[in-house]
Amino acid sequence: MAVVIPCLDEEDSIAEVVREAMAEGVGEVIVVDNGSTDRTAERAAAAGARVVAQPARGYGRACAAGLAAVRPGTEIVCFLDGDGSDVPGFIPQIVRPVADGEADFVMGSRLRGRRERGSMTPQQIVAGRIAGALLRLTYRVRFTDMSPLRAMRVDSLRALGMTEETYGWNLEMQMRAAAGLRCREIPVDHRCRRGGRSKVSGNLAAGLSAAWKIATTFLRLAWRQPADAKPTDAEGRPAQTMVRR
């Protein structure tokens, strides 16, 4: 199992995130340096990660580069952010349903877990709830968040045909998975970032750009999936769309 961590200027937190992830017994940690101007790559490598460079900035581009870098034979890939806000201690809980064949896509919900005060902005909380409501209407699944902490089989993720290059990546993955795979959401804890500055929250222009990309991603994908469509598995049987814990 591989853990992919997309990063942009996270030198203050990345080493500890890598060490925490490796402590969970993962096979490999891949840090994707998305054009950092600080020592993110250096500190990630020193902590034991394999560093992959993706100089063309964009969250989706970084995630795609990490997926492409997963070594042959790796069955499951897990994603989390490098700012220290995601808790690597929840990796086993995220991965287990996929490894046991109980789900195809598993995501951690920060809104259902315990959050440090100030770890999520009101805008993030509202966006997660709105996205969840829209996904229920469109795909009849129940998500409450767009958390970066998620796991999926490598071959299944590569088969989704992901195209988003920036902030729409996480939502696109959820929507494509909800259209035909077994999805599960579990509560996870969430912390305040351990250093550096957010690339979105606190920056009005970046926040609006992210909101626009997420909205257009939803509209583009929802247009292709009828609201009354019933997800099926790879053999055409009705799929288990969500099991909540």
C-alpha positions in Angstrom: 0.0 0.0 0.0 1.3 3.5 -0.9 0.5 6.8 0.6 0.5 9.8 -1.8 1.0 13.3 -0.3 0.7 16.3 -2.7 2.6 19.2 -1.4 3.3 22.9 -2.1 5.5 24.8 0.3 5.0 22.6 3.3 8.5 22.4 4.8 7.3 23.1 8.3 5.0 20.0 8.5 6.0 17.5 5.8 8.7 15.6 7.7 6.4 14.8 10.6 3.5 13.9 8.3 5.8 11.4 6.5 7.1 9.9 9.7 3.5 9.5 11.1 2.4 7.8 7.9 5.3 5.5 7.9 4.6 4.5 11.5 1.3 3.0 10.3 3.2 0.3 8.4 2.5 1.5 4.9 4.6 0.2 2.0 5.8 3.5 0.7 5.1 7.2 1.1 5.3 9.3 -2.1 5.5 13.0 -1.7 4.7 15.0 -4.8 6.5 18.3 -4.8 4.2 20.6 -6.8 6.6 23.4 -7.5 7.6 24.3 -3.9 10.0 27.2 -3.4 11.1 26.0 0.1 12.7 22.9 1.4 9.6 20.6 1.2 11.3 18.1 -1.1 14.5 18.0 1.0 12.7 17.5 4.3 10.3 14.9 2.8 13.2 12.8 1.4 15.2 13.1 4.7 12.1 11.7 6.6 12.0 8.6 4.3 9.6 9.5 1.5 10.2 9.0 -2.2 9.9 12.5 -3.7 8.3 13.0 -7.1 8.5 16.4 -8.9 5.4 17.8 -10.6 6.4 21.5 -11.3 3.1 22.2 -13.1 1.0 23.5 -10.2 -2.4 22.1 -9.6 -3.7 19.8 -6.8 -5.2 17.4 -9.3 -1.9 17.3 -11.3 0.0 16.5 -8.1 -2.4 13.7 -7.2 -2.2 12.3 -10.7 1.6 12.4 -10.6 1.6 10.5 -7.3 -0.8 7.9 -8.7 1.4 7.5 -11.8 4.5 7.0 -9.5 2.9 4.1 -7.6 5.1 1.1 -8.1 3.8 -2.0 -10.0 2.3 -4.5 -7.7 0.9 -1.9 -5.2 -2.8 -2.7 -4.7 -4.1 0.2 -2.7 -3.3 3.9 -2.7 -4.2 6.4 0.1 -4.1 10.2 -0.2 -3.7 12.8 2.5 -2.5 16.4 2.7 1.0 17.4 3.7 0.1 20.3 6.0 -0.4 18.1 9.1 -4.2 18.6 9.3 -5.0 15.1 8.3 -4.3 12.5 11.0 -2.2 9.6 9.5 -3.2 7.4 12.5 -6.5 6.9 10.7 -4.9 5.4 7.6 -5.6 1.8 8.7 -9.2 2.5 9.2 -9.5 4.1 5.8 -7.7 1.3 4.1 -9.2 -1.7 5.9 -12.6 -1.8 4.1 -10.8 -1.6 0.7 -8.3 -4.3 1.7 -11.1 -6.6 3.0 -13.1 -6.2 -0.1 -16.0 -4.4 1.6 -15.7 -1.2 -0.3 -14.1 0.2 -3.5 -13.7 3.8 -2.3 -13.3 5.0 1.3 -13.1 8.6 2.5 -12.7 10.0 5.9 -15.3 12.6 7.1 -13.8 15.5 9.1 -17.3 16.7 9.7 -18.3 13.5 11.5 -15.1 13.2 13.4 -13.4 15.3 16.1 -12.0 18.6 14.9 -9.6 21.0 16.5 -11.1 24.4 16.9 -10.2 26.4 13.7 -9.1 23.4 11.7 -11.8 24.0 9.1 -13.2 27.3 8.0 -16.9 27.9 7.9 -16.6 27.9 4.1 -15.1 24.4 4.1 -17.8 23.0 6.3 -20.6 24.6 4.2 -19.0 23.4 1.0 -18.8 19.8 2.3 -22.5 19.8 3.3 -23.6 21.3 0.0 -21.5 18.8 -1.9 -23.0 16.0 0.2 -26.5 17.1 -0.5 -25.9 17.4 -4.2 -24.4 13.9 -4.3 -27.3 12.4 -2.5 -29.7 14.0 -5.1 -27.6 12.9 -8.1 -26.2 9.5 -7.1 -28.2 8.5 -4.0 -25.1 8.2 -1.9 -24.4 10.0 1.4 -21.2 12.0 1.8 -20.7 14.8 4.3 -17.3 16.0 3.2 -14.7 16.3 0.4 -11.8 15.2 2.7 -8.4 14.6 1.1 -7.9 11.5 3.3 -9.2 8.7 1.2 -8.2 5.2 -0.2 -8.9 3.2 -3.3 -7.5 0.3 -5.2 -4.9 1.5 -7.7 -6.4 -0.3 -10.7 -9.9 1.0 -9.8 -8.7 4.6 -9.5 -6.7 4.5 -12.8 -9.9 3.1 -14.5 -12.0 6.1 -13.4 -10.5 8.3 -16.1 -9.8 11.3 -13.8 -9.3 14.6 -15.7 -9.4 17.4 -13.2 -6.1 19.1 -12.7 -6.8 21.5 -9.8 -9.2 21.7 -6.9 -11.9 19.6 -8.5 -9.9 16.4 -8.2 -11.4 15.2 -4.9 -15.0 15.9 -5.9 -14.4 14.2 -9.3 -13.1 11.1 -7.6 -16.1 11.0 -5.3 -18.6 11.5 -8.2 -17.0 8.9 -10.5 -16.8 6.4 -7.6 -20.4 7.1 -6.6 -21.6 6.4 -10.2 -20.8 2.7 -10.0 -18.6 1.6 -7.1 -19.1 0.7 -3.4 -18.4 3.8 -1.3 -17.9 4.2 2.4 -17.4 7.2 4.6 -16.0 6.9 8.1 -15.4 9.6 10.8 -11.8 10.9 11.2 -10.2 13.4 13.4 -8.8 16.7 12.0 -6.2 19.1 13.2 -5.1 22.6 12.6 -2.3 22.8 10.0 1.2 22.3 11.5 2.8 25.2 9.7 2.9 27.3 6.6 -0.1 29.0 5.0 -3.2 27.6 3.4 -3.3 28.0 -0.4 -7.1 28.6 -0.3 -8.6 29.6 3.0 -7.8 33.2 3.9 -7.2 34.1 0.2 -10.3 35.5 -1.4 -9.1 35.1 -5.0 -7.9 31.5 -4.4 -11.0 30.6 -2.5 -13.3 31.9 -5.3 -11.2 30.0 -7.9 -11.5 26.8 -5.9 -15.2 27.2 -5.5 -15.7 27.8 -9.2 -13.6 24.8 -10.1 -15.5 22.5 -7.7 -18.9 23.9 -9.0 -18.0 23.4 -12.6 -16.7 19.9 -11.9 -20.0 18.9 -10.3 -22.1 20.3 -13.2 -19.9 18.7 -15.8 -20.0 15.3 -14.3 -23.6 15.4 -13.0 -24.8 16.3 -16.5 -23.5 12.9 -17.7 -25.1 10.9 -14.9 -28.9 10.8 -14.8 -30.3 11.5 -11.4 -32.2 8.2 -11.3 -29.3 6.1 -12.4 -28.6 3.2 -10.1 -24.9 2.4 -9.6 -23.8 -1.1 -10.5 -20.6 -3.1 -9.9 -18.2 -4.3 -12.6 -20.6 -7.1 -13.5 -23.6 -4.9 -13.8 -25.2 -5.8 -10.5 -26.6 -3.2 -8.2 -23.7 -1.7 -6.2 -23.6 -1.0 -2.5 -23.3 2.8 -2.7 -22.7 3.7 0.9 -22.3 2.0 4.3 -22.0 4.6 7.1 -20.2 3.9 10.3 
